[in-house]
Amino acid sequence: MIPVIFAALLAGCAPAFNRPAFLATLVGQPEAEVVRRLGVPSRTYETNGRKFLAYSERRSEVLSLGVGFGGYGYFGPSFGYYPSQVIERGCETTFEIGDGRVLTWSLRGNAC
């Protein structure tokens, strides 16, 4: 489970949070420092002497459109009901580890 602070930052609860700047501070840090600050990763993968730590965050948002003006038709103005939509949002932050230290990071998703 992602620590509460990191989850809040990923969710965008901190309006002044600059994710790339925060992640850049972790480049060159030991792998243990990433785990200490962000918690246990959601997934790990190793290949060719490199390790990848992935932290995933997912959430659903309901967009309620409700009733709205539909324009003008033959009989005058029309109004309609627009159903709610569920939007899935997510962000995966991946760190590449080499020689026990963070080499680089990447972001993937529509909520990064």
N, C-alpha and C positions, 0 to 999 in steps of 0.2 A: 504494500500500500504506500502511495506517495505521501510524504509528510504534508501536513495541512498547509504550511507556508508555501511550499512549491506548488501544490494544487491550486491555491488561491492565485498565485502568480500566473500559472498557466491559464486559468479561467478568465484572466483579465480583470480581476477585482482591484488590482492596484493600478490606478490610471496612469501614473508616471513610470510604470515598469517598462524598462527597455530590455527585452529578452535577449537580443543579440549581444548587447553590452555585458549583461550578466553572464551569458555563456562564454564570452571571450575571456572572462576572468578565470575560467576553469582550464583554459589551454595551458599546458605545461604542468598542471597540478597532478599529483599522484592519483591513481585510480581510487584509492581509499578515500581521498578527499571528496571526490564526486559522490561516492556512496554516503559519506558522512553528511554532506550538505543536501543531497536530493533523496536519499533513501535507497532501498534495494531496487534495482531496475526491473521493469516489467519483463524484459527478455535480454538474453545475452547470446552472442554468436562469436565463434572463433574460427579464423582462417589465416593461413600463411603467416603465423606469428602475430597477427593482429586480433584484438578483441573489440567487440562492439557492444555497447551498453545502450539499450533503448528504454526510454521512459514514455509511456503512453497516457494520454488523458482524453477521455471521451465524455460527451454530454449531449443531451437532447434538449432542444428548445421548441416551444410551441408558439407559433406565430398565428395570432388570432386576427383575422382580417375583418370578420363581422359583416355588418351591413354597409353597403356603399352605393354611391351614385353610379348608375350604369350607362348614362348618356341619354340622349334624346331619341325616341323612337317615333313610330307612326302616331301613337296615342299620347305623345308628350314625354316627360321625363320618366326614366325607369330606374328602379332601385333593385338591388339584388343582395342575396346573402352569399358571402364568400366563406367557404369552410376553412377551419383552422388547418395549418400545415405543421407537421413535425419536421424539424430540421436537425440533422445529426451533425455535430461539430466535433472535431478532434485534432490533436496535435501530437506528433511523435518526435521527440528529441533524441537523437542518436549521437553518442560519443565514440570516436575511434581511439582505442588505447594501443600504444606501442611502447615496449620497454617499460611498462607499468605506469606510463604517463599519458595524459590526454593530448592527442595530436591535433584533432579537429572535431567539429560538431556539425550536425545538419538538422534542419527542421523539415517536417513533412506534414501537410494537413491544411484544413480550411479554418483552423482556429489558432494559428500560430501568430 
